[in-house]
Amino acid sequence: ELYAPWCGHCKTLRPEWAKLATQLKGIAKVAKIDASVNRQFDKTYDLKGYPHIVLIPAGAKDMKIYYKYDGARTANAMA
């Protein structure tokens, strides 16, 4: 998840993101990056707004290989 600490939608997603991390523990890494500070990700992941959820395949060496997630913002749906 690319987020900004001041973003209301990001704050709403926070508990679901934590649930997702618990559900996927040992299966996939679930991380978040404060993109308002780490601006290098704007172009890399075509950031247009917050939160911005992407899936980066395991073993991907090229940061441009990713899938944007536009579905429901619940842990179960994201899993």
C-alpha positions in Angstrom: 0.0 0.0 0.0 1.3 3.4 -0.9 -0.3 5.9 1.5 -0.2 9.4 3.0 -0.6 9.8 6.8 -3.0 12.7 6.4 -5.3 10.8 3.9 -8.8 9.9 5.3 -9.2 6.9 3.0 -5.8 5.6 4.1 -6.8 5.9 7.8 -10.0 4.0 7.0 -8.0 1.2 5.3 -5.5 0.9 8.2 -7.4 -1.8 10.2 -8.2 -3.9 7.1 -4.6 -3.7 6.0 -3.5 -5.0 9.5 -6.1 -7.9 9.2 -4.7 -8.7 5.7 -1.2 -8.8 7.1 -2.3 -11.3 9.7 -4.3 -13.4 7.2 -1.3 -13.6 4.8 1.4 -14.1 7.3 3.8 -16.7 6.0 2.2 -16.6 2.5 2.9 -13.0 1.3 4.5 -9.9 2.6 2.1 -7.1 3.3 3.8 -3.7 3.5 3.0 0.0 3.4 5.1 2.9 2.2 4.5 6.6 3.1 4.5 7.8 -0.5 4.0 11.4 0.6 7.6 11.2 1.8 9.0 8.5 -0.6 8.1 10.4 -3.8 10.3 8.0 -6.0 7.3 5.6 -6.1 5.0 8.2 -7.8 6.2 7.3 -11.3 7.2 3.7 -10.6 3.6 2.7 -9.6 1.7 5.4 -11.6 0.4 6.9 -8.3 -2.6 9.1 -8.9 -4.1 9.1 -5.4 -4.1 7.5 -1.9 -4.3 4.8 -0.9 -2.7 3.0 -3.9 -2.6 -0.8 -3.6 -0.2 -2.8 -5.7 0.8 -6.5 -5.8 4.4 -7.1 -6.7 5.1 -10.7 -7.7 7.6 -12.7 -5.7 11.1 -12.6 -7.2 10.4 -9.6 -9.4 13.7 -7.8 -10.1 12.1 -5.0 -12.0 10.0 -2.7 -9.8 7.8 -1.9 -12.8 6.3 -5.4 -12.8 3.2 -5.1 -10.6 -0.5 -5.3 -10.6 -2.8 -2.5 -9.4 -5.6 -3.5 -7.1 -8.9 -1.6 -7.5 -11.3 -4.0 -5.7 -13.0 -3.8 -2.4 -11.0 -2.5 0.5 -11.6 -5.4 3.0 -9.0 -7.8 4.2 -11.0 -10.8 2.7 -11.4 -9.2 -0.7 -7.8 -8.1 -0.9 -6.6 -11.6 0.2 
